[in-house]
Amino acid sequence: MSVQKVELETLSPEVRTFLAQACEGMGVLVEDRWTQDRYCVVKFREPTPEEQRAALERMSEIGAAVQGTLDQRQISVHDAESELQQAIAEVLRENAGV
């Protein structure tokens, strides 16, 4: 998925007022007239320094565990990535009916 960045100040007052409804911990879900979910607006929140430190520590632990598994199975990172990409492509093809 790609994302288009927009400066808040370039948006109309009506759009800014609408977006202001999304506050921390509470998003806005936009439905069409058939109650199908169409858009979700969630306010972006910067992590605290403690949250960043904890996330980096956890990522390091996960990386070490993954590397340990790859070493144990004698699989390179490149081979694991290739297998993962192939598996994802296969699932996408199955879901697309191809």
Backbone hydrogen bonds, N-H to C=O, Kabsch-Sander energy under -0.5 kcal/mol:
donor,donor_aa,acceptor,acceptor_aa,energy
5,K,3,V,-0.6
10,T,7,E,-1.8
11,L,8,L,-1.5
16,R,12,S,-2.5
17,T,13,P,-2.3
18,F,14,E,-2.2
19,L,15,V,-2.9
20,A,16,R,-1.7
21,Q,18,F,-1.6
22,A,19,L,-1.6
23,C,21,Q,-0.8
23,C,26,M,-1.3
26,M,23,C,-2.7
28,V,41,V,-2.6
30,V,28,V,-0.5
30,V,39,Y,-3.4
31,E,29,L,-0.5
32,D,36,Q,-2.1
35,T,32,D,-1.9
38,R,30,V,-3.3
39,Y,30,V,-1.7
41,V,28,V,-3.2
42,V,40,C,-0.5
52,Q,48,T,-2.5
53,R,49,P,-2.5
54,A,50,E,-2.6
55,A,51,E,-2.4
56,L,52,Q,-2.6
57,E,53,R,-2.4
58,R,54,A,-2.4
59,M,55,A,-2.7
60,S,56,L,-2.1
61,E,57,E,-2.1
62,I,58,R,-2.6
63,G,59,M,-2.6
64,A,60,S,-2.3
65,A,61,E,-2.2
66,V,62,I,-2.8
67,Q,63,G,-2.6
68,G,64,A,-2.3
69,T,65,A,-2.1
70,L,66,V,-2.7
71,D,67,Q,-2.7
72,Q,68,G,-2.4
73,R,69,T,-2.2
74,Q,70,L,-0.6
74,Q,71,D,-0.7
75,I,70,L,-2.5
80,A,76,S,-2.3
81,E,77,V,-2.7
82,S,78,H,-2.4
83,E,79,D,-2.4
84,L,80,A,-2.3
85,Q,81,E,-2.6
86,Q,82,S,-2.3
87,A,83,E,-2.3
88,I,84,L,-2.5
89,A,85,Q,-2.4
90,E,86,Q,-2.2
91,V,87,A,-2.2
92,L,88,I,-2.6
93,R,89,A,-2.5
94,E,90,E,-2.4
95,N,91,V,-2.6
96,A,92,L,-1.7
97,G,93,R,-0.7
97,G,94,E,-0.7
98,V,93,R,-2.4
